[in-house]
Amino acid sequence: MSTSTRVGIIGAGAIAMHGHIPGIKKHPHGSVVAVCDTNQERANALAASNGISTVYTNWRDIIADPNIDAVTVALPNALHAEVTIAALKAGKHVLCEKPLAMTVAQGEEMVATAHKEGRVLAINMSNRPRAEVQYMKAKVAEGKIGKISYAQGRMIRRAGIPGFGSWFTRKELSGGGALLDIGVHMLDMVLYALGNPKVSAIRGEVQAVHGPQRRGLGGWGSDRVMDGTFDVDDLASLHLRLADGGLVTIEVTWAVYAQNEERIQLIGDQGGFDFYPTLYGNDKPLRFYSDDNGSPIETIPTLPHIADGAGNVIYKRYIDAIRGTGAVVASGDDGLAILRLLEATYKSASEKREISL
Ligand SMILES: NC(=O)c1ccc[n+]([C@@H]2O[C@H](COP(=O)([O-])OP(=O)(O)OC[C@H]3O[C@@H](n4cnc5c(N)ncnc54)[C@H](O)[C@@H]3O)[C@@H](O)[C@H]2O)c1
């Protein structure tokens, strides 16, 4: 391997611009050497603004480039499996965006290919490195909240639909709406903080209320189609039974008549956490609730400062894992585990029954 790990970016859209490229470039041994997008103008602009000299418009060409060690797949969900599998077979390491794929069958093939080819397959579960999430995870593992009785994750967007007709809102290209787009984050954050307990059953409900009526437009999305197809969910509610008896509920909306809110509560029989992530500018710090000699107490833990920001930890650890100096934050197997739950949620919603896992 050359002194620098050379990364090619596949998909020159929003997350590549705001996440992947700056994140990889922060690593002392990571460099971004090529960009690929079918939208050549977008690829050229992103390359030019980042000093990247090579631009491709066909993903088959970038994965065949011998001067590239690894790629990041920042494409519409429908392309994650095909491009990741082809890249792995071409000998590249892959950091794939979330959700891992559109179906469990695709995800299984991605993970099996990574293992067979001996390449790193990571997934961008970008919320895991947050200091609050890491703190809660460590304390749950130490037994500080005791046996989990109830956990809740909410990501409520008042108006966050990424256009009406872009790939995000077309099921054939996205696989699903709010549940796959942001439900994946909430589900992963809560279960990860709980130490990934076994889930024994899931009951899910999905609805499309605002999208079909062209209401609730948000700011995200590179291709701002306004009058196209919307055939995905914009609200999802999940109830997960844990094998040891606890209950986890997840609620996410792309758009709803309610206040923006992100909240995680982890409640055990010895203590509990209340965390309002700061996405919407809510500055309430993480709180820990317990008792002291029978009296309720509430403490605000001191959290470590994460140099370069929590979001960049994913990219740093991806390069570290390729170079054999660390491990990824979230692996393909982790992405597959969450995908199984997402798929079961859609099955539960369509069959209107609880699904045993
Ligand atoms: N981890 C996170 O927090 C996070 C945040 C946002 C998006 N994402 C994920 O990142 C992925 C991309 O999302 P985005 O918001 O950047 O979307 P986007 O629409 O802004 O970018 C996607 C890009 O892919 C390009 N593209 C489409 N088909 C292509 C093809 N066949 N070959 C090459 N390029 C092609 C499009 O032209 C576009 O530029 C999605 O899977 C999304 O779920 C993750």
The ligand as an ORCA input file, in Angstrom:
! r2SCAN-3c Opt
* xyz 0 1
  N     -24.909      8.849      7.217
  C     -25.713      9.897      7.129
  O     -25.977     10.573      8.110
  C     -26.303     10.252      5.793
  C     -26.795     11.541      5.544
  C     -27.331     11.807      4.291
  C     -27.385     10.834      3.301
  N     -26.925      9.575      3.590
  C     -26.961      8.491      2.573
  O     -26.026      8.789      1.552
  C     -26.495      8.313      0.298
  C     -26.524      9.493     -0.677
  O     -27.353     10.493     -0.132
  P     -27.206     12.020     -0.555
  O     -28.043     12.778      0.397
  O     -25.789     12.389     -0.724
  O     -27.944     11.968     -1.983
  P     -27.727     12.923     -3.203
  O     -28.909     12.759     -4.079
  O     -27.343     14.281     -2.749
  O     -26.425     12.293     -3.929
  C     -26.458     11.088     -4.649
  C     -25.575     11.268     -5.873
  O     -25.502     10.015     -6.560
  C     -25.458     10.323     -7.938
  N     -25.795      9.131     -8.706
  C     -27.023      8.603     -8.914
  N     -26.919      7.486     -9.673
  C     -25.602      7.324     -9.945
  C     -24.860      6.337    -10.674
  N     -25.451      5.302    -11.283
  N     -23.512      6.468    -10.712
  C     -22.887      7.512    -10.121
  N     -23.548      8.480     -9.440
  C     -24.879      8.374     -9.359
  C     -26.437     11.472     -8.099
  O     -26.219     12.173     -9.317
  C     -26.123     12.299     -6.867
  O     -25.153     13.292     -7.115
  C     -27.868      7.701      0.585
  O     -27.735      6.315      0.738
  C     -28.310      8.342      1.889
  O     -29.162      7.509      2.648
  C     -26.375      9.302      4.792
*
